[in-house]
């Protein structure tokens, strides 16, 4: 079915990306917009905007009925969920399909299966994908303890670190399970938990995959995502460095097997934990599958020279992937920095306020996917992501030099951001050599917010 008009069921920079991709394909865009987002860049560049409710996400971007009705009311043939909000909610995908609309993403069945961590573990394991030793909490404390400490308690329906607790010893276990269950129930309406063996120094590596309705599944390489705070990513790179070719090949194989296990269609990301990765036999463990476009998709676009949003829309309209795996090749190196409205000197706490001045980044090999401008009010209603700075170089060294240059020039006034953290990070030897893991930031960063020659101006409040 040809898509002529598309409802964009999201906000911020991902709404802008979807609108621009639709425009390239001759598709009209209708932005579903909350009251507080009226007047922002996405609402101005969309072909049409429809207000779906008040500022609280529960009354707008998380209201399934309002979004489906908005698509019907504006004569859209399809709905794109972006990332976050309802993008991995199987009920939303199901209701969109029941209304006779195209859901730009995988089937609701695939979302439901991969959104359940216990089911996903069992499913991919049957396909030969390695998983961490893990036990659901209902198996009982004795069986959980037999895994050995430390352990990680995780919400079965979780994400973004919610419903997650690290357990160092036996005396902490029951309390951690109770706290994680309460948090999971509040966040996901599901208090089921799984307990896995905790790894001390793994890297977080993910693989971009695509599937179509004809059963074709391909990968577009891997991304390094180990620089994290509160289990949420700050920096992503493609390709990952210090990763043996044999490890890469196994990652690609396991990612495609995981996608095949649920007959996956559309864009998706299979995430893994990798121990070191420098040796050909480095252990690999399946972490989860994200059934949506990723925040960090631009680094893959840059090194593989493919527009992933356009490809998503084409696959949703029934087309097959227009290339085979052998047609694909990567070149160069790309790094993405997520610019959040956060106080880096206070454990990355989210902040609100007005952007009083912003000089957009530019230059050779520099791309910015962002939604803010001078005068933008950053509210407390939504995620604190303001912008994504993506830099590409012929190799990693050139990409890093370009990052240093743009960080010395970028000015964002009025609200604290993570820019100061990146000015610190870009001078750390471990980062420059690629010697990081998912716990590196919490073990090494003490809230530094450098200023002075070579760093450029910081936030002025």
Secondary structure, 3 states (H helix, E strand, C coil): CCCCEEEECCCHHHHHHHHHHHHHCCCEEEEEEEHHHCCCHHHHHCCEEEEEECCCHHHCCCCHHHHHHHHHHCCCCEEECCCCCCCCCHHHHHHHHHCCCEEECCCHHHHHHHHCHHHHHHHHHHCCCCECCEEEHHHCHHHHHCCCCCEEEEECCCECCECCEEECCHHHHHHHHHHHHHHHHHHHCCCCEEEEECCCCCEEEEEEEEECCCCCEEEEEEEEEEEEECCEEEEEEECCCCCCHHHHHHHHHHHHHHHHCCCCCEEEEEEEEECCCCCCCCCEEEEEEECCCCCCHHHHHHHHCCCHHHHHHHHHCCCCCCCCHHHCCCCCEEEEEEEECEEHHHCCEECCEECCEECCCCCCCEEEEECCCCCCEECCCCCCEEEEEEEEECCHHHHHHHHHHHHHHCCEECCCCCHHHHHHHCCCHHHHHCCCCCCHHHHHCCCCCCCCCCCCCCCCC
